[in-house]
Amino acid sequence: MKNTYYCIGIMSGTSLDGVDLVYATLTSDENYSYQILKTKTYVYSQEWLVALKEAFHKKPVELIELDVRYGKYTGELAKQFIIENSIEQIDFIASHGHTIFHKPEMGYTLQIGSGKEIANITQCKTICDFRTQDVKFGGQGAPLVPVGDSLLFSDFDYCLNLGGFANVSYRRCSERLAYDICPVNIVLNYYVQQYDLSFDEGGQIAKSGKVHESLLKALNANSFYQQKPPKSLGFEFVSQQIIPLIDTFDLALKDILRTFVEHAAIQISAVVNRKEKSKTLITGGGAYNSFLIERLQVLSITEISIPEKDLVEFKEALIFGLLGLLKIEEKVNCLKSVTGASKDHSSGAIYYPN
């Protein structure tokens, strides 16, 4: 029986910074293992940026058309990726799609990117639509990455992703838990962009500032941090509660950044300090914020590990490849302990090329 698969994992995040593609091998023995072979991020054109930003306001028939068009676009990107890297062996493609609506409490979620189109363009078996079934089972349809954390990165006690928000995945007793901890880059970048910078490289501006104790105390007092998981954060939380609070203090940019880095480091370390002699894997763009990492190391008792660049940037795309494999094997790829669904299950839709 076959136990090593060659796959392409595709991920598009809500930040709209582009489409991540990873070509990897996944081996299914007693445990799962991986090897990343090729990676690339394709940046969205201005046309696609506008189309995806405005999709929220489209009529149902327009969304059906956009689903097909985005599927063709994703398929063409995958085909280009295959040609650029002279890839000859592919068992399947697994695509997250791009999220337009996600209202699990209302019973629906929508990730566009027709798997049928991807399969036909690439002539590869394609797995997509990983969230819908979980929502039907009463779950949040997210997060999905913790399954991969459990199967591929079990050497680590905590898997920490530092993106727009900090989120964590870890095992407690026999269950996997995962949730958002606090905002990170979504706040830091918001303030830096007012000075025509994309981000605070290495956290150097923040490092030059001073902690404003009153603001720090007010940030840490937010009721979200007293809530028990499962819990998640969205842009609304930042725009309604965090930015208005920070702006009442009328501080210099460097002091805002310094204080918010301290806030994030305090909230994150409170989570990863629960277990002595623990190891924490950090991925996502925030892994490059050396000042934030420095503050985490000061405040945390955990051993921090930042992997090679490909894993920092393409871990989610890799894990969607694994979710596709689990679907093919008819094994669990959605955990009720994480999403709140009525049961563990194998989610996703499989499309074959015509």
Protein Blocks (a to p, Z undefined) as FASTA:
>chain_A
ZZbdcdddddddfklnaccdddddddddfbccdddfbdcdddddfklmmmmmmmmmpcfk
lmmmmmmmmmmmmmmmmmmmmmmnopabdfbdcdebjafbdcfknopacdehifklmmmm
nopacdehkllmmmmnopaoiafklmmmmmmmmmpmbdcdddfbccddddehjbccdddf
bdcklmmmmmmmmnopabdghhlmmmmmccdfklmmmmmmpmklmpccdddddfklmmmm
mmmmmmmnopafklmmmmmmmmmmmmmmmmmmmpghiacddedjklmmmmlmmmmmmmpc
bdcddddfklmmmmmmmmmmmmmmmmmnopafbdfklnopabdcdeddddddZZ
